[in-house]
């Protein structure tokens, strides 16, 4: 479990190092303490609860530079941050986002959940409910931020926001859909293996 600010600092350090080719492509697989993040599109940052009330509940609020609007992280949600140089993978931004989503689809499939994409709406969906959010930032062809997948987190945190600025969206999780509890350590390992499959550098 990690504080959001701590992981954000690590991402920024890795981003600078990857831009200079002093580190290889690196993937962070984490869970966060409760936090609401506000994205670069201010029109999509919508809170339903006063910021002071959220902080009183122990929920951090942080503005960051990734795409998309408001989202939330808390324990039991798996977050994957690829710090990769797109040229090393020989892909463009659109393909990178599709690969992040595909990684999430494959991980959820291993957990017994069939999710899908929705045209024009980044992230992953099960019917009309959203199970994963995607937001990326790219600087000098190196990525940061990534995908957050709801495994068995407390979904009530999303009651305080309009997820990704989309009114009427209900968030769901693997646990809600399957009725199962998961070993998060095993899920971290499965995600790490998928990351190796998707983001190993081209020779």
Backbone as numpy.savetxt, mean C-alpha at the origin, in Angstrom:
# Nx Ny Nz CAx CAy CAz Cx Cy Cz
6.21 -4.30 13.42 5.36 -3.11 13.42 6.25 -1.87 13.42
5.88 -0.87 12.63 6.76 0.29 12.52 5.94 1.57 12.45
6.50 2.65 13.00 5.89 3.96 12.86 6.01 4.42 11.41
4.98 5.13 10.94 4.97 5.52 9.53 6.13 6.46 9.20
6.37 7.42 10.08 7.44 8.37 9.81 8.80 7.71 9.69
9.02 6.69 10.53 10.30 5.96 10.48 10.48 5.27 9.13
9.42 4.59 8.67 9.51 3.88 7.39 9.60 4.86 6.23
8.92 6.00 6.34 9.01 7.01 5.29 10.45 7.50 5.15
11.12 7.70 6.27 12.52 8.14 6.23 13.41 7.08 5.58
13.16 5.81 5.90 13.92 4.72 5.29 13.68 4.70 3.78
12.43 4.87 3.37 12.12 4.90 1.93 12.90 6.02 1.24
12.89 7.19 1.85 13.56 8.35 1.23 15.06 8.13 1.12
15.66 7.51 2.14 17.08 7.20 2.08 17.38 6.18 0.99
16.55 5.15 0.90 16.74 4.13 -0.14 16.51 4.71 -1.53
15.53 5.60 -1.65 15.26 6.25 -2.94 16.50 6.97 -3.45
17.11 7.78 -2.58 18.30 8.53 -2.97 19.44 7.58 -3.33
19.60 6.52 -2.53 20.68 5.56 -2.80 20.43 4.81 -4.10
19.18 4.48 -4.38 18.87 3.73 -5.62 19.06 4.63 -6.84
18.75 5.89 -6.71 18.98 6.83 -7.81 20.45 6.87 -8.19
21.33 6.70 -7.20 22.77 6.75 -7.43 23.37 5.37 -7.69
22.50 4.35 -7.74 22.93 2.96 -7.97 23.87 2.45 -6.88
23.73 3.00 -5.68 24.57 2.51 -4.57 23.90 1.38 -3.80
22.62 1.11 -4.09 21.92 -0.06 -3.55 21.13 -0.69 -4.69
20.83 -1.99 -4.59 19.97 -2.62 -5.60 18.51 -2.30 -5.33
17.63 -2.76 -6.22 16.20 -2.67 -5.96 15.92 -3.28 -4.58
15.11 -2.58 -3.79 14.84 -2.99 -2.42 13.35 -2.92 -2.14
12.82 -3.92 -1.47 11.39 -3.95 -1.15 11.22 -3.98 0.36
10.39 -3.08 0.89 10.03 -3.09 2.30 8.65 -3.72 2.44
8.53 -4.69 3.34 7.25 -5.35 3.62 6.97 -5.12 5.10
5.94 -4.33 5.42 5.75 -3.87 6.79 4.28 -3.88 7.19
4.06 -3.69 8.49 2.76 -3.28 9.03 2.99 -1.99 9.81
1.96 -1.15 9.88 2.08 0.14 10.54 1.20 0.24 11.78
1.66 1.06 12.73 0.77 1.52 13.79 -0.33 2.37 13.13
-1.47 2.61 13.78 -2.57 3.35 13.14 -2.14 4.72 12.62
-2.39 4.94 11.34 -2.02 6.21 10.71 -2.93 6.46 9.53
-3.27 7.72 9.30 -4.00 8.15 8.10 -3.04 9.01 7.30
-2.91 8.68 6.02 -2.01 9.46 5.16 -2.81 10.21 4.11
-2.38 11.43 3.84 -3.01 12.31 2.87 -2.10 12.39 1.65
-2.65 12.10 0.46 -1.85 12.05 -0.75 -1.67 13.41 -1.41
-1.06 13.37 -2.60 -0.70 14.60 -3.31 -1.92 15.32 -3.87
-3.00 14.59 -4.16 -4.20 15.22 -4.73 -5.09 15.72 -3.60
-4.97 17.02 -3.30 -5.67 17.58 -2.14 -7.18 17.41 -2.26
-7.71 17.44 -3.48 -9.17 17.30 -3.65 -9.66 15.92 -3.25
-8.75 14.94 -3.18 -9.13 13.58 -2.83 -8.83 13.25 -1.36
-8.34 14.23 -0.62 -8.05 14.03 0.80 -9.27 14.44 1.61
-10.05 13.46 2.04 -11.31 13.74 2.72 -11.38 12.97 4.04
-11.50 13.75 5.13 -11.66 13.17 6.46 -13.11 13.33 6.90
-13.62 12.34 7.61 -14.97 12.43 8.17 -14.95 12.83 9.65
-13.76 12.84 10.22 -13.59 13.12 11.65 -12.53 14.19 11.81
-12.71 15.07 12.78 -11.75 16.14 13.04 -10.37 15.57 13.35
-9.34 16.22 12.82 -7.97 15.71 13.01 -7.61 15.59 14.48
-8.03 16.53 15.30 -7.70 16.48 16.72 -8.33 15.25 17.38
-9.54 14.90 16.97 -10.20 13.72 17.53 -9.47 12.45 17.12
-8.98 12.43 15.89 -8.22 11.26 15.44 -6.93 11.11 16.23
-6.23 12.21 16.41 -4.97 12.15 17.15 -5.21 11.73 18.61
-6.37 12.14 19.16 -6.71 11.76 20.53 -6.91 10.25 20.64
-7.27 9.62 19.53 -7.42 8.15 19.50 -6.10 7.44 19.23
-5.03 8.20 19.09 -3.73 7.59 18.82 -3.47 7.32 17.36
-4.23 7.98 16.48 -4.06 7.82 15.03 -3.26 8.99 14.49
-2.10 8.70 13.92 -1.29 9.76 13.30 -1.94 10.24 12.01
-1.65 11.48 11.62 -2.08 12.01 10.33 -0.85 12.62 9.66
-0.51 12.11 8.47 0.72 12.53 7.80 0.42 12.83 6.33
0.90 13.96 5.85 0.78 14.32 4.43 2.03 13.85 3.71
1.84 13.15 2.59 2.97 12.59 1.84 2.81 12.90 0.36
3.80 12.49 -0.45 3.83 12.90 -1.84 3.32 11.89 -2.84
2.81 10.75 -2.37 2.35 9.73 -3.32 1.07 10.18 -4.02
0.73 9.48 -5.11 -0.51 9.73 -5.80 -1.70 9.26 -4.99
-2.88 9.71 -5.41 -4.10 9.29 -4.74 -4.45 10.17 -3.57
-5.55 9.81 -2.89 -6.05 10.61 -1.78 -5.80 9.95 -0.44
-6.74 10.14 0.46 -6.61 9.66 1.83 -6.67 8.14 1.92
-5.77 7.57 2.70 -5.87 6.15 3.02 -5.44 5.95 4.47
-5.58 4.71 4.95 -5.28 4.42 6.34 -4.50 3.12 6.44
-3.64 3.05 7.44 -2.86 1.83 7.72 -3.00 1.51 9.20
-3.00 0.22 9.51 -3.00 -0.23 10.91 -2.57 -1.69 10.97
-2.31 -2.21 12.15 -1.83 -3.59 12.26 -2.79 -4.59 11.61
-2.20 -5.60 10.96 -3.00 -6.58 10.24 -3.20 -6.24 8.78
-2.74 -5.07 8.39 -2.73 -4.68 6.97 -1.29 -4.82 6.47
-1.11 -5.51 5.36 0.23 -5.70 4.79 0.53 -4.57 3.82
1.68 -3.92 4.02 2.06 -2.80 3.16 3.39 -3.14 2.48
3.42 -2.99 1.17 4.61 -3.33 0.38 5.11 -2.07 -0.33
6.35 -1.71 -0.05 6.97 -0.52 -0.63 8.14 -0.93 -1.52
7.95 -1.00 -2.83 9.09 -1.28 -3.72 9.89 0.00 -3.99
11.18 -0.05 -3.71 12.09 1.04 -4.07 12.91 0.49 -5.25
12.39 0.70 -6.44 13.00 0.06 -7.61 13.23 1.09 -8.72
14.28 0.84 -9.48 14.56 1.67 -10.66 13.86 1.04 -11.85
12.89 1.75 -12.41 12.07 1.17 -13.48 12.91 0.71 -14.66
13.97 1.44 -14.97 14.80 1.05 -16.12 15.47 -0.29 -15.89
15.74 -0.64 -14.62 16.36 -1.93 -14.34 15.40 -3.07 -14.59
14.10 -2.78 -14.56 13.08 -3.80 -14.82 12.58 -3.75 -16.26
13.02 -2.71 -16.98 12.60 -2.51 -18.37 11.08 -2.39 -18.48
10.49 -1.61 -17.56 9.06 -1.36 -17.59 8.82 0.14 -17.40
7.58 0.58 -17.75 7.22 1.98 -17.53 6.31 2.08 -16.29
5.84 3.29 -16.02 5.06 3.53 -14.81 3.77 2.72 -14.81
3.08 2.72 -15.94 1.81 1.99 -16.03 2.01 0.51 -15.75
3.04 -0.07 -16.33 3.30 -1.50 -16.12 3.72 -1.76 -14.68
4.44 -0.83 -14.08 4.82 -1.00 -12.68 3.59 -1.08 -11.79
2.63 -0.19 -11.99 1.40 -0.22 -11.19 0.66 -1.53 -11.42
0.62 -1.99 -12.66 -0.05 -3.26 -12.94 0.67 -4.42 -12.24
1.98 -4.36 -12.17 2.72 -5.42 -11.49 2.46 -5.41 -9.99
2.39 -4.22 -9.40 2.05 -4.14 -7.97 0.67 -4.76 -7.73
-0.28 -4.40 -8.58 -1.63 -4.94 -8.43 -1.63 -6.45 -8.63
-0.88 -6.94 -9.61 -0.83 -8.38 -9.87 -0.22 -9.11 -8.68
0.80 -8.54 -8.09 1.39 -9.13 -6.89 0.33 -9.28 -5.80
-0.46 -8.21 -5.61 -1.52 -8.26 -4.62 -2.57 -9.30 -4.94
-2.94 -9.42 -6.21 -3.92 -10.43 -6.63 -3.42 -11.83 -6.31
-2.14 -12.08 -6.58 -1.59 -13.41 -6.35 -1.48 -13.72 -4.86
-1.11 -12.72 -4.06 -1.04 -12.93 -2.63 -2.42 -13.24 -2.06
-3.41 -12.46 -2.45 -4.77 -12.69 -1.97 -5.29 -14.05 -2.40
-4.94 -14.46 -3.61 -5.35 -15.78 -4.08 -4.81 -16.87 -3.16
-3.58 -16.72 -2.69 -3.00 -17.69 -1.76 -3.77 -17.73 -0.44
-4.48 -16.65 -0.13 -5.23 -16.56 1.13 -6.70 -16.95 0.94
-7.05 -17.38 -0.26 -8.42 -17.81 -0.52 -9.35 -16.70 -0.95
-8.79 -15.58 -1.42 -9.61 -14.43 -1.83 -9.39 -14.16 -3.30
-10.47 -14.07 -4.05 -10.41 -13.71 -5.47 -10.75 -12.24 -5.62
-9.76 -11.44 -5.94 -9.95 -10.00 -6.13 -9.76 -9.66 -7.60
-10.00 -8.41 -7.95 -9.88 -7.98 -9.34 -9.56 -6.50 -9.38
-9.21 -6.03 -10.58 -9.02 -4.61 -10.83 -10.34 -3.98 -11.28
-10.42 -2.66 -11.18 -11.53 -1.91 -11.77 -10.93 -0.84 -12.67
-11.39 -0.77 -13.88 -10.83 0.19 -14.85 -10.93 1.62 -14.32
-9.80 2.31 -14.34 -9.77 3.70 -13.92 -9.68 3.92 -12.43
-9.68 2.83 -11.66 -9.62 2.94 -10.20 -8.47 2.08 -9.68
-7.33 2.67 -9.40 -6.19 1.89 -8.90 -6.57 1.16 -7.62
-5.95 0.01 -7.41 -6.24 -0.79 -6.24 -6.89 -2.10 -6.63
-7.30 -2.86 -5.62 -7.92 -4.16 -5.86 -9.28 -4.21 -5.18
-10.19 -4.92 -5.83 -11.58 -4.93 -5.42 -12.12 -6.35 -5.35
-13.07 -6.56 -4.45 -13.86 -7.79 -4.42 -15.31 -7.34 -4.56
-15.84 -7.50 -5.76 -17.14 -6.91 -6.05 -17.03 -5.39 -5.98
-17.90 -4.77 -5.19 -17.86 -3.31 -5.05 -17.05 -2.86 -3.84
-16.47 -3.82 -3.11 -15.69 -3.49 -1.92 -14.20 -3.47 -2.24
-13.50 -2.54 -1.63 -12.07 -2.38 -1.89 -11.27 -3.10 -0.83
-10.27 -3.87 -1.27 -9.45 -4.65 -0.35 -7.98 -4.20 -0.34
-7.57 -3.46 -1.36 -6.18 -2.99 -1.41 -6.12 -1.63 -2.10
-5.24 -0.78 -1.58 -5.05 0.56 -2.14 -3.64 0.70 -2.70
-3.54 1.40 -3.82 -2.26 1.61 -4.49 -1.99 3.11 -4.60
-0.80 3.51 -4.24 -0.37 4.89 -4.44 1.14 4.91 -4.58
1.64 5.49 -5.65 3.09 5.48 -5.87 3.59 6.89 -6.13
4.87 7.04 -5.93 5.58 8.28 -6.26 6.85 7.88 -6.97
7.20 8.60 -8.03 8.38 8.24 -8.82 9.25 9.48 -8.99
10.52 9.33 -8.62 11.49 10.41 -8.76 12.71 9.89 -9.50
13.02 10.51 -10.61 14.16 10.09 -11.43 14.08 8.59 -11.72
12.87 8.13 -12.04 12.62 6.75 -12.45 12.81 5.73 -11.33
12.84 6.21 -10.09 12.86 5.29 -8.94 11.55 5.45 -8.18
10.96 4.33 -7.80 9.64 4.33 -7.17 9.75 4.34 -5.65
8.69 4.85 -5.03 8.50 4.65 -3.59 7.00 4.59 -3.31
6.64 4.30 -2.07 5.27 3.96 -1.69 4.86 2.67 -2.43
3.58 2.33 -2.51 3.25 1.04 -3.12 1.83 0.61 -2.90
1.63 -0.56 -2.25 0.31 -1.16 -2.11 0.07 -1.55 -0.65
-1.15 -1.31 -0.19 -1.58 -1.70 1.16 -2.74 -2.68 1.01
-2.59 -3.87 1.58 -3.58 -4.95 1.41 -4.18 -5.28 2.77
-5.50 -5.20 2.84 -6.19 -5.48 4.11 -6.27 -6.99 4.32
-5.53 -7.47 5.32 -5.54 -8.90 5.64 -6.49 -9.16 6.80
-6.16 -8.66 7.98 -7.03 -8.85 9.13 -6.96 -7.64 10.06
-6.87 -6.47 9.46 -6.82 -5.23 10.23 -8.23 -4.79 10.65
-8.26 -3.91 11.65 -9.51 -3.32 12.12 -9.99 -2.31 11.08
-11.06 -2.64 10.39 -11.53 -1.81 9.28 -12.23 -0.54 9.75
-12.50 -0.42 11.04 -13.21 0.77 11.52 -12.38 2.04 11.32
-11.07 1.92 11.15 -10.25 3.10 10.90 -10.69 3.81 9.62
-11.23 3.05 8.67 -11.66 3.65 7.41 -12.96 4.44 7.55
-13.66 4.27 8.67 -14.88 5.05 8.90 -14.57 6.53 9.07
-13.32 6.85 9.37 -12.92 8.23 9.62 -12.50 8.97 8.36
-12.45 8.26 7.21 -11.98 8.87 5.97 -12.90 8.51 4.82
-12.72 9.21 3.70 -13.30 8.78 2.42 -12.16 8.13 1.66
-12.11 6.78 1.63 -10.94 6.09 1.07 -10.62 6.54 -0.35
-9.39 7.04 -0.52 -8.91 7.47 -1.84 -9.81 8.52 -2.48
-10.61 9.22 -1.66 -11.49 10.26 -2.17 -12.71 9.74 -2.90
-13.00 8.44 -2.78 -14.12 7.83 -3.50 -15.31 7.68 -2.56
-16.31 8.51 -2.73 -17.48 8.45 -1.87 -18.21 7.12 -2.05
-18.71 6.58 -0.95 -19.53 5.37 -1.03 -18.76 4.07 -1.08
-17.43 4.14 -0.95 -16.62 2.92 -1.01 -16.60 2.24 0.36
-16.83 0.93 0.37 -16.70 0.13 1.57 -15.41 -0.67 1.48
-14.64 -0.65 2.56 -13.40 -1.42 2.60 -13.68 -2.81 3.17
-12.96 -3.80 2.68 -13.08 -5.15 3.20 -11.69 -5.72 3.45
-11.63 -6.94 3.93 -10.34 -7.58 4.24 -10.44 -9.07 3.96
-9.29 -9.72 3.89 -9.28 -11.17 3.68 -10.00 -11.88 4.82
-9.76 -11.43 6.05 -10.39 -12.08 7.21 -11.91 -11.93 7.16
-12.39 -10.75 6.79 -13.84 -10.55 6.71 -14.45 -11.46 5.65
-13.76 -11.64 4.55 -14.31 -12.42 3.44 -14.25 -13.92 3.68
-13.22 -14.37 4.38 -13.03 -15.82 4.55 -13.41 -16.32 5.93
-13.49 -15.42 6.92 -13.74 -15.83 8.29 -12.53 -16.47 8.95
-11.37 -16.36 8.32 -10.15 -16.97 8.84 -9.26 -15.93 9.52
-8.42 -16.42 10.44 -7.34 -15.61 10.98 -6.03 -16.11 10.37
-5.14 -15.20 10.09 -3.92 -15.52 9.36 -2.68 -15.30 10.21
-1.64 -16.05 9.90 -0.32 -15.86 10.49 0.39 -14.77 9.68
0.50 -13.58 10.24 1.05 -12.46 9.48 2.52 -12.69 9.14
3.26 -13.41 9.99 4.66 -13.69 9.65 4.76 -14.51 8.37
3.87 -15.50 8.22 3.88 -16.31 7.00 3.47 -15.48 5.79
2.55 -14.54 6.00 2.12 -13.68 4.90 3.26 -12.75 4.48
4.00 -12.24 5.45 5.18 -11.42 5.12 6.15 -12.22 4.26
6.37 -13.47 4.62 7.29 -14.32 3.86 6.78 -14.58 2.45
5.47 -14.85 2.34 4.88 -15.08 1.01 4.99 -13.83 0.15
4.76 -12.67 0.75 4.87 -11.41 0.01 6.29 -11.16 -0.44
7.26 -11.46 0.43 8.66 -11.27 0.08 9.05 -12.13 -1.12
8.56 -13.37 -1.16 8.86 -14.25 -2.29 8.24 -13.71 -3.57
7.01 -13.23 -3.49 6.37 -12.64 -4.68 7.14 -11.41 -5.15
7.63 -10.61 -4.22 8.41 -9.43 -4.59 9.66 -9.82 -5.36
10.32 -10.90 -4.92 11.49 -11.37 -5.65 11.12 -11.78 -7.08
9.97 -12.42 -7.22 9.51 -12.85 -8.54 9.22 -11.67 -9.46
8.65 -10.61 -8.87 8.18 -9.49 -9.69 9.25 -8.44 -9.93
10.14 -8.22 -8.95 10.99 -7.04 -9.01 12.49 -7.33 -9.04
12.87 -8.57 -9.33 14.29 -8.84 -9.55 14.74 -8.15 -10.82
15.94 -7.63 -10.81 16.42 -6.83 -11.94 16.68 -7.71 -13.15
16.39 -7.13 -14.31 16.66 -7.80 -15.57 18.18 -7.90 -15.79
18.69 -9.02 -16.31 20.13 -9.14 -16.56 20.59 -8.18 -17.65
